[in-house]
Amino acid sequence: MTDGGGPSQASASGPRTVAVVAFDVVQLLDVTGPAEVFTTANMFGAHYDVRIVSPDGADVRTSSGVRVGVDGGPQALPARIHTLVVPGRGDWRRAVGDRPLIAFVEELLGRSRRITSVCAGAFVLAETGALDGLRAATHWRLAAQLASAYPLVRVETDPVFVKDGRVVTSAGVTSGIDLALSLVEDDHGAGVARDVARELVVFMARPGGQSQFSARLAPREARHPVVRRVLDAVGADPAAPHSLESLADMAGVSARHLSRLFRGETGTTPGQYVESVRLEAAQALLESGDDPTDGGPVPGGAGGGGPGGRRARAVARTPSDVGRSGRTGGVDARRGTAAGARRDRSRPASDGRTA
């Protein structure tokens, strides 16, 4: 890996072949998301040779009905592959029961330096035994099924993607873009990855350890219009001074009534929700490198020196860490961070009258 934005020495020695496996009813974005990241990286000094391959070398029809042309079968690849990308399909049982597909992936595993999966592609890797004894991620809805079907796999239910040695597995669908950006960063440095993210107009980039769930989506079951109004107000402006009284006044109810409604609808308090949204916003700023490392303001209405700012910075890594690397990293470098954020969200606000 380089420590700057230019191409690494490895790229100068020849292209890095990226083999993306395609098969019928594969999730379209599982294939095209990573492929777009790698090919876009070539605009900024990378040298990836992206090839879409299928077991029989025939074009495939994806889950959305869009047909994808492929470069061929195994013969379309060099003897050594730098990165193997294994996408998934909604009905993972059909995928793992497709013996030609499994045999094809098994053959490519032995030729690949780096092995990755997107979403339910983790089931295909697990079927080959490639995930035995390793930590792995998949779509949150499928995590329990992966753990049950393949007990030797150490399933991580929350992260966007997980790196364990040369194997990297990602969560649902669009997380394949996060995974690919992280791999570009590993290969060519944060500068190139950031340029790719800007070009594709995507966030640079969700860290591997970030939860698949946004704090703003956690209480999604709320139905009461008063609670929905408060949720929307906090989500729209996390940095506003959201006290319990101000939120209640905005919603047109008493503070006591709002607290009762909020807990009944969401299982948490207004204060805990405000804090979780602020922490998530602050973490996003720190991870993206947009937050200054010299004590600039963070969401929460306080500067970097205030209690909310200090807690947000502790959760999202220290500013000096961000400034040194600008990296998003894998879950193995963020496990404590994600866990800390979840623990912090479970605590009541320090002032019982402050949201």
C-alpha positions in Angstrom: 0.0 0.0 0.0 1.1 3.5 -0.6 0.9 6.3 1.9 -0.2 8.9 -0.6 -2.5 9.3 -3.5 -0.4 8.0 -6.4 -0.2 4.5 -7.8 1.7 1.9 -5.9 4.8 0.3 -7.1 2.9 -3.0 -7.5 0.6 -1.3 -10.1 3.6 -0.4 -12.2 4.6 -4.0 -12.6 1.4 -4.9 -14.4 -2.4 -4.9 -14.1 -4.1 -6.3 -11.1 -6.7 -8.7 -12.5 -10.1 -8.5 -10.7 -12.3 -11.4 -11.5 -16.0 -10.8 -10.8 -18.1 -14.0 -10.9 -21.5 -13.7 -12.6 -24.3 -16.3 -12.7 -28.0 -16.3 -13.4 -30.2 -14.3 -11.0 -27.1 -12.7 -9.4 -27.8 -9.3 -7.7 -26.9 -6.7 -10.4 -25.4 -4.2 -8.0 -23.2 -6.9 -6.4 -21.5 -7.2 -9.8 -21.5 -3.7 -11.1 -20.8 -1.8 -7.9 -17.3 -3.2 -7.2 -16.6 -3.3 -11.0 -17.4 0.4 -11.3 -15.1 1.3 -8.3 -12.1 -0.6 -9.7 -12.5 0.7 -13.3 -13.0 4.3 -12.0 -9.8 3.9 -10.0 -7.9 3.5 -13.3 -8.7 7.1 -14.0 -6.5 8.1 -11.0 -3.4 6.0 -11.5 -4.6 2.5 -10.6 -4.2 -0.4 -13.1 -7.0 -2.9 -12.6 -8.1 -5.3 -15.3 -11.7 -6.1 -14.4 -13.1 -9.2 -16.0 -16.7 -10.5 -15.6 -16.7 -14.3 -15.8 -19.3 -17.0 -15.5 -18.9 -20.8 -15.0 -19.8 -21.6 -18.7 -18.6 -18.4 -20.3 -22.2 -17.4 -21.2 -23.9 -14.1 -20.5 -26.2 -14.0 -17.5 -29.6 -12.5 -16.6 -29.4 -10.7 -13.2 -32.0 -10.5 -10.4 -33.3 -7.3 -12.0 -33.8 -8.9 -15.4 -30.8 -6.9 -16.9 -28.6 -9.1 -19.0 -24.8 -8.8 -18.3 -22.3 -9.7 -20.9 -19.3 -11.6 -19.6 -15.7 -11.9 -20.8 -15.9 -15.7 -20.8 -15.2 -18.6 -18.4 -12.1 -19.6 -16.5 -10.1 -19.5 -19.7 -10.7 -15.7 -19.9 -8.5 -15.2 -16.8 -4.7 -15.3 -16.3 -3.2 -18.1 -14.3 -3.0 -15.8 -11.2 -5.8 -13.5 -10.1 -5.3 -10.5 -7.8 -8.8 -10.1 -6.5 -11.8 -12.5 -6.7 -15.2 -10.9 -6.2 -18.1 -13.4 -5.5 -21.5 -11.7 -5.6 -24.7 -13.2 -4.2 -28.3 -13.9 -5.1 -31.4 -13.5 -3.0 -32.1 -17.2 -2.9 -28.7 -18.3 -1.5 -29.8 -21.9 -1.3 -30.1 -22.0 -5.1 -26.6 -20.6 -5.4 -24.9 -23.1 -3.0 -26.8 -25.9 -4.7 -25.4 -24.9 -8.1 -22.5 -27.4 -8.3 -21.0 -25.9 -11.5 -20.9 -22.5 -9.8 -19.3 -23.9 -6.6 -16.8 -25.8 -8.6 -16.0 -22.7 -10.6 -15.4 -20.6 -7.5 -13.3 -23.4 -5.9 -11.1 -23.3 -9.0 -10.7 -19.5 -8.8 -10.0 -19.5 -5.1 -6.7 -21.4 -5.7 -5.6 -18.8 -8.2 -6.6 -15.7 -6.3 -4.4 -13.6 -4.0 -7.4 -11.8 -2.4 -10.8 -13.2 -2.0 -14.0 -11.2 -1.5 -17.7 -11.6 -1.4 -20.7 -9.2 -1.6 -23.9 -9.7 0.3 -25.1 -13.4 0.0 -21.9 -14.2 -1.9 -20.6 -15.1 1.6 -22.8 -18.3 1.3 -21.0 -19.3 -1.9 -17.6 -18.8 -0.2 -18.8 -20.7 2.9 -20.0 -23.6 0.7 -16.5 -24.0 -0.6 -15.0 -24.0 2.9 -13.1 -20.7 2.3 -14.7 -19.1 5.3 -14.1 -21.9 7.9 -12.7 -20.4 11.0 -12.9 -16.9 9.7 -14.9 -13.9 10.7 -17.4 -12.9 7.9 -20.2 -10.5 7.1 -23.3 -10.7 5.0 -26.6 -8.9 4.7 -28.1 -8.3 8.2 -31.2 -10.2 7.2 -29.2 -13.3 6.3 -26.6 -13.3 9.1 -28.4 -15.8 11.3 -29.0 -18.1 8.3 -25.3 -18.0 7.4 -24.3 -18.8 11.0 -26.8 -21.7 11.1 -26.0 -23.2 7.8 -22.2 -22.9 8.2 -21.4 -23.1 12.0 -17.6 -23.0 11.3 -18.0 -19.4 10.1 -17.7 -16.7 12.7 -20.5 -14.5 11.5 -20.4 -10.8 12.4 -23.9 -9.5 12.3 -23.4 -5.8 12.3 -20.4 -4.5 10.2 -20.5 -3.2 6.7 -17.5 -5.4 5.8 -15.0 -7.7 7.6 -11.4 -8.3 6.7 -9.9 -11.5 8.0 -6.5 -12.2 6.4 -6.8 -12.2 2.6 -10.6 -12.8 2.8 -12.9 -9.8 2.8 -16.7 -10.2 3.1 -19.3 -7.4 2.9 -22.8 -6.9 4.0 -25.8 -6.1 1.8 -25.7 -4.9 -1.8 -24.3 -1.3 -1.8 -21.7 -2.3 0.8 -19.8 -3.9 -2.1 -18.9 -0.4 -3.1 -17.5 0.3 0.4 -15.6 -2.9 0.2 -14.1 -2.1 -3.2 -13.2 1.4 -2.1 -11.4 0.0 0.9 -9.4 -2.4 -1.4 -8.5 0.4 -3.7 -7.2 2.2 -0.6 -5.2 -0.8 0.5 -3.6 -1.0 -3.0 -3.1 2.6 -3.9 -3.6 4.8 -0.8 -6.4 7.0 0.6 -5.9 9.7 -2.0 -6.9 7.5 -4.9 -9.8 5.9 -3.0 -11.1 9.4 -2.1 -10.8 10.5 -5.8 -12.9 7.5 -6.8 -15.5 8.2 -4.2 -15.8 11.8 -5.3 -16.1 10.7 -8.9 -18.8 8.2 -8.1 -20.5 10.7 -5.7 -20.5 8.2 -2.8 -19.5 8.6 0.8 -15.7 8.1 1.4 -16.3 5.7 2.8 -18.1 3.7 5.4 -15.6 2.0 7.6 -15.8 -1.7 7.9 -16.8 -1.6 11.5 -19.6 0.8 11.0 -23.0 -0.7 11.7 -25.3 -1.7 8.8 -28.0 0.3 10.6 -28.2 4.0 10.7 -29.2 5.5 14.1 -31.9 7.4 12.1 -33.4 4.1 11.0 -33.2 2.2 14.3 -36.7 3.5 15.6 -38.2 3.0 12.1 -41.3 1.3 13.7 -42.5 4.5 15.2 -46.0 5.4 14.0 -47.3 8.2 16.2 -47.2 11.5 14.4 -45.7 13.3 17.4 -42.8 10.9 17.6 -42.3 11.0 13.9 -42.1 14.8 14.0 -39.4 14.6 16.6 -37.4 12.0 14.8 -37.5 14.0 11.6 -36.5 17.2 13.4 -33.5 15.6 15.1 -32.4 13.8 11.9 -32.6 17.0 9.9 -30.4 19.0 12.2 -28.4 16.9 14.8 -26.4 19.8 15.9 -29.4 21.9 17.0 -29.8 22.3 20.8 -32.4 19.6 21.2 -33.5 19.7 24.8 -36.4 17.6 26.0 -38.4 20.8 26.5 -37.7 22.3 23.1 -38.6 19.0 21.4 -41.8 18.8 23.3 -42.6 22.4 22.5 -42.0 21.8 18.9 -44.2 18.8 18.9 -47.0 20.6 20.9 -47.0 18.2 23.9 -45.6 18.2 27.4 -42.1 17.0 28.1 -43.5 14.2 30.2 -46.0 13.1 27.5 -43.3 13.2 24.8 -41.0 11.0 26.9 -43.8 8.5 27.5 -44.8 8.4 23.8 -41.2 8.2 22.6 -40.3 5.3 24.8 -43.5 3.5 23.9 -42.9 3.9 20.2 -39.1 3.4 20.0 -38.0 1.7 23.2 -35.6 4.6 24.0 -35.7 8.2 25.3 -35.5 11.4 23.2 -32.2 12.1 24.8 -30.7 8.7 23.9 -31.9 9.2 20.3 -30.5 12.7 20.0 -27.1 11.4 21.3 -27.0 8.4 18.9 -27.7 10.6 15.9 -25.1 13.1 16.9 -22.5 10.4 17.5 -23.2 8.9 14.1 -22.9 12.3 12.4 -19.7 13.1 14.2 -18.3 9.7 13.4 -19.1 10.2 9.7 -17.3 13.5 9.7 -14.2 12.1 11.4 -14.1 9.0 9.2 -14.4 11.0 6.0 -11.6 13.3 7.1 -13.8 16.4 6.7 -13.6 17.2 10.5 -10.5 19.2 11.3 -8.0 17.6 13.6 -7.3 20.7 15.6 -10.4 20.8 17.7 -13.0 22.0 15.2 -16.7 21.7 15.9 -18.6 18.5 15.7 -22.4 17.9 15.6 -24.0 18.3 19.0 -23.8 22.1 19.4 -20.4 21.9 21.1 -16.9 22.4 19.9 -14.3 19.6 19.9 -13.5 20.4 23.6 -17.0 19.9 24.9 -18.2 16.7 26.6 -20.3 15.7 23.5 -17.5 16.5 21.2 -15.0 14.5 23.2 -17.3 11.5 23.4 -18.0 11.6 19.7 -14.3 11.8 18.9 -13.5 8.9 21.2 -16.1 6.8 19.4 -15.0 7.8 15.9 -11.3 7.4 16.6 -9.0 10.2 17.7 -8.6 13.1 15.3 -4.8 12.5 15.1 -5.5 8.9 13.9 -7.8 10.2 11.2 -5.3 12.9 10.2 -2.4 10.5 9.9 -4.1 7.9 7.8 -7.4 9.2 6.3 -8.3 5.6 6.2 -11.7 3.8 6.5 -10.2 0.5 7.4 -11.7 -2.9 8.1 -13.7 -4.1 11.0 -10.6 -5.7 12.6 -9.4 -2.2 13.2 -12.7 -0.8 14.3 -14.4 -3.5 16.4 -13.9 -1.5 19.6 -15.2 1.6 17.9 -18.4 0.1 16.8 -19.0 -1.6 20.1 -18.3 1.6 21.9 -20.8 3.4 19.8 -23.5 0.9 20.6 -22.7 1.0 24.3 -22.8 4.8 24.3 -26.2 4.8 22.6 -27.6 2.6 25.3 -26.7 5.1 28.1 -29.2 7.8 29.2 -28.3 11.4 28.6 -26.1 12.8 31.4 -28.8 15.4 32.2 -32.3 13.8 32.7 -33.9 17.0 31.4 -31.7 17.3 28.3 -32.4 15.5 25.1 
